[in-house]
């Protein structure tokens, strides 16, 4: 066995599957898949998870056109759809975005390089910008929305939280937490729940250069934003009292004193 062959056996090439949950969003799915097929580094596969769409026939046609694998998850809710997609993935890394997202052309390149160069990295996430809605409000609202998520959820979990519209997890890491995530409760935020299950001992990185274009739909009406906030609170509470913020911060402090790895920010 040559040295190069040995290195490949120990550290297999980094490949990325992309999971796209969708429900009644065929038109936006088309735009998303078009941008994924325009990536500088192509995905190993694109897994579209239909979560009971009324326009499923159109979703299926679009998935076929762009060479995506289409699977069905009848259990309602993004947590179930997201978990089904991750379960189906076989690449070394599983990336995640929503059907209304538009990733920049270097999105998968950055994800691939991040995991290839850091064998200890288990999850990666990044920021986003709004690509629709009133142009003068896009930047300030994105900063407010995502800044608040990182601030408050980061404080509650004592770690870097992943953002579901722009994240990637090592496949082996998903295998370790797949049975623990709350996939059957549609009233939870899947990204917040997965963040909690990643725990303080795993290396999670926030990369400012990992961009993503997202929809301003959370701000379309007060009810939509209130629903997201309520689900965020519900997601945190299902992990209490064992993982109350004070408990997690105490554990984080202990890990920092002992020099154990954990969440990182870049």
N, C-alpha and C positions, 0 to 999 in steps of 0.2 A: 504493500500500500504506500503510495506516494504521500508526501507531506500535504499537498493540496487536497488529495482525496480524504486524508484523515481530518483535515480542517472542515471539509464539507460534511463529513459524517457527524462530527461533533456539533457543528453549527450549520444546519441545513440552510439553503438559500431562503431569504425572506420573501414570502409571497403574501399577497393581501386579497382577501375576499371582502366585498362591500355589501352590507346589508341595508336594504331600503324598505322600511315598513310603509304601507300605503293603504288608505281607505278613501274612496270617492275622490281621488286626485289624479285621474288619468292624464289630464292636460299638463299638469305640473310634473308628473312623473316623466313624461316624454322629454321635457326640458332637462330634468335631472340626469336621465340616462344618456342623453346626448352629450352632456358635459363630462360624464364619466368615461364615455368612449373617446373623448378628446384629450384624455389625460396623457401627459408625457410618459408616465409609467403606467402601463395597462394593468387592470385588476386581474387576478387569477380567475375570478368569477364575480358576477353581480347577482345577488340573491334578493329578489323582490318578494316581500311577504304580504299577500293580500289578506286584509283583516275584515272581510265581509263587505267588500265594495259593491255598491249598486251598479257601478259601471265596470264590473269585473271583466266582461268580454273585451272592453277597450283596453283595460289594464293588461290583459293577456296578450292582445295583439301588439301593444307597445313593447312589452317585455320580450316577445319573440323577435320583433324588428331589431332590437338592440342587443340581442344575444344574451339576455338575462335569464336566469333560472327563476321560475315562478312557483312559489309554494303557497299553500293556503293555511291560515291559522284561524279556525272558527271561534276560538275563545276570544271574546271582545277585549280590547284594550291594547295600548302600545306595549306594556310590559310583556304580554303573551306573544305579540307579534315579533318584538325585538328578540326575545329568548328563542323563539322558533328559528329565526334567521341565524342566530349565533350557533345554535345546535347543529344546523345544517352545514355550516361552513367547515372547510377542511384545510384552508391555508394556514400558514404559521401565524398570521395576524388577521384579525377581523375588524374592519373599519365600519363605521355607522354614520349615516346621515338620514335626513328626512326627504320625502318625495318633493317637497317644495324648496329644497336646497339647490344651490349651484356652486359646486366647488371650483376653485381656480385650477388651471391646468397642471400646476405643480403639487397639488394636494397629495396624491398618492406617492409621488416621488419623495416628498418630505416625510411621509409616514414610513415608507420603506427604509429610507436612510436612517431615520431615528432608531428603529428597532434593530436594524442590521449593525449599527455602530455601538449600540448599548445593549448587550445581552441581558442586563439586569432590569431593563425597562419593561414594565408590565402593562402600563396604560398611558396613553397620550391623548391630550385634548388641546383645544385652542380657541381663539376668539371667533367672532362673526360680525358681519355688517349686514344691514338691511338693504335689499336690492329692489324694493318696491315701496309704495306709499309716498307721501309728500317728501320731496328731496331734501328740503331744509331740516326735516325732523329725523332723517335716517341716522345720522351720526350720533346726535345727542340721545335719542331713544335707545339705540343699540348699546351705547355706553351705560345708560341708566339700567336697562334691563339685564344685561350680562354682568355688569359691575355689581349690581345688587345680588345676583345669583352667586357669584364667586365670593362676595363678602360674607353674606349671611349663611349660605350653605357651607362655605369653607370654615366659618366660625363654629357652626353646629357640629361639623364632622372632624374638626381639627386637622384637616388635610385638604389637598387640592381636589375639588369635585370635577368629575368629567361632565362635559356638556354634550348631551345626546345628539345634537345636530352636527357635531364635529368631534369625533373621538375614534380611538382605535384601541383594541385590547389584544394582548397576545393570546393565541388560541389555548395554550396550556393553562393560562390564568383563568380563562373562562371555564374550562373544564373543572377547575378547582372550586368555583363559586356557583356553577350552574344550578345545582340542586338547592342552594340556599336562597337565591333571589326570589322575590315575591312576584312570580309571573302570573298569578291567577287573580290579582286585584287590579281592576281597570282604573281605580281611583288613585293609583300611585304614579309617580314620575319614575320611569325606568332608569334614567341616568342617575338620579339621586340615590335610588335604591342600590344600583350597581356600585356607585361610589362608596356607599356605606359598607357593602360586602367586600370591596377591595381591601379595606382595612388599612391600618397604619403601618404595617410591615412591608407593604409592597411599594415599589417605586412607581409613582405616578407623576408625569411631567406635564406642565402647562407650557406650551410653546407659542409665543406671540406671533411667530411667523407662519403658523399653520392656519391660514385664512379659510373663510367659508362665507358664502352668500346665503342669507336666510330671508324668509318672508316676514313682513310686519304684521302678520295675522294676529299675534297675541294682543295687539293694540287696536283691533278692529272695533271692539266694544268692551265696556267695563266688565260685562259678564264673563267674557273669555279670559281676561286677565285675572279676575277674581277666582275663576275655576282653577287656573294654574297655581295660584297662591295657596288655595285650599288643599290641592293635591300635594303641594310641596310640604305643607305642615303635616298632612296625613302620613306622608312617606317617612318623615323624620320620626313621628310618634310610634310607628310600628317597630322601631328599633329600641325603644325605651322600655324599661329603665336601664337595661344592661348597657346601653350605649348613649346615655345622656351626655350632652356636651362636656360637662365637668369631668365625667369618667374618661372620655376620649382624650381630653387635654391632659389629664393626669398621666394617661398611658403614653401620650406623645412626649411629655416631658421626660418620662422614664426612658423612653427609647433614645431621645436625644442625648441624655446623660451617658447612656451605654454605647452610643455611637452606632446604633442600628440604623439601616437605611430606611427611607420612607419617601414621602411626597417631596417632589422637587419643583422648582419654578425656574423658567428660563426666559 
